[in-house]
C-alpha cells in the first residue's frame, strides 16, 4: 500500500499488530522506517490521518 502526502509517497506494510511506514530519506538512497501500533491506528484510514496530522512526514 502507499500513502501520499505533499508529493511524497510513503510505502506502508501491514502486519498483525502494527503498520510499517517506509519514508524516503533526504540523504540519497536511504530510507527511514516508522512503526505505528494498530492499537493507535487500527485501520488504513486512521493511519492516513495520522500521517497527514504528523509533521514528521
Rosetta blueprint (number, residue, H / E / L):
1 X L
2 X E
3 X E
4 X E
5 X E
6 X L
7 X L
8 X E
9 X E
10 X E
11 X E
12 X E
13 X E
14 X E
15 X L
16 X L
17 X L
18 X E
19 X E
20 X E
21 X E
22 X E
23 X E
24 X E
25 X L
26 X L
27 X L
28 X L
29 X L
30 X L
31 X E
32 X E
33 X E
34 X E
35 X E
36 X E
37 X E
38 X L
39 X L
40 X L
41 X L
42 X L
43 X L
44 X H
45 X H
46 X H
47 X H
48 X H
49 X H
50 X H
51 X H
52 X H
53 X H
54 X L
55 X L
56 X L
57 X L
